[in-house]
């Protein structure tokens, strides 16, 4: 029995563009995403503009698998296309590239969608800081911390929960000089402590998660 030839990347990309139904689009995007080929990034980013959540989820997974090579295409998205930008935030959060910092900061502070703000909060705690020189690392960590501190007062509990996760991850990220690390941890623990206080945080699951984070950090 003859084995069918493996489709070329160009053929897989063409299949996405030529899909004539939601089902065929989802299959085509999932197949393209599975290649994790940097050359697929542009097509996967295009999918974020389509009104198809299933395909967008598959595209985000593929972009995260591609990693930093997908960041330029994500940052080049038209800011006026809210749906695409919202999916791009999820992808940038999952990739963890520092180039996405500005997008994540803005999303946590201003996005109307709680799920987008939640993704941004998690992403700010997971940026890959170890590739930066010490000065840039310190500045980036400070920006992440400031954004998360502000996000701790978000009106949606799911976002505050994600802020707790982000703060814990940030505390455990790339090491800093001892004095700086101690100051960062103190600020993080102060923020987490407020989220354990029933007088300031009315959602039990957020208080519980903040308590767990504190126990791991202290």
PyMOL commands that set and color helices and strands:
alter all, ss='L'
color gray80, all
select helices_A, chain A and resi 9-18+22-33+38-47+53-75+82-95+98-110+114-125+129-131+134-151+157-171+178-196+204-217
alter helices_A, ss='H'
color red, helices_A
deselect
rebuild
show_as cartoon
